Amino acid sequence: MSRKVWSIDIGGNRHVVDLHYNWFTLSGKVIVDGNLIEDWSAALKSKEINFIVGDKSAILKFIINLVTPNKQELYVDGFLVNQSK
């Protein structure tokens, strides 16, 4: 299972978005600050998952295609967040 972690400062507080995703089964889960936000199995329901980080809206976008490697992008309050590790 693949893992991506983003660390975000919002209002002086550190928040962590943790994505676990299996490209073979298309299952995965999103954890924010240690709390499970959403999990899915067998197939991704949508190419976007909407949730809250701190007091800001967040969107996790899945970019799935056959030409380039699949990737995920996290946007918080409309801004792209760079991956932590």
Rosetta blueprint (number, residue, H / E / L):
1 M L
2 S E
3 R E
4 K E
5 V E
6 W E
7 S E
8 I E
9 D E
10 I E
11 G L
12 G L
13 N E
14 R E
15 H E
16 V E
17 V E
18 D E
19 L E
20 H E
21 Y E
22 N E
23 W L
24 F L
25 T L
26 L L
27 S E
28 G E
29 K E
30 V E
31 I E
32 V E
33 D L
34 G L
35 N E
36 L E
37 I E
38 E E
39 D E
40 W E
41 S L
42 A L
43 A L
44 L L
45 K L
46 S L
47 K L
48 E E
49 I E
50 N E
51 F E
52 I E
53 V E
54 G L
55 D L
56 K E
57 S E
58 A E
59 I E
60 L E
61 K E
62 F E
63 I E
64 I L
65 N L
66 L L
67 V L
68 T L
69 P L
70 N L
71 K E
72 Q E
73 E E
74 L E
75 Y E
76 V E
77 D L
78 G L
79 F E
80 L E
81 V E
82 N L
83 Q L
84 S L
85 K L
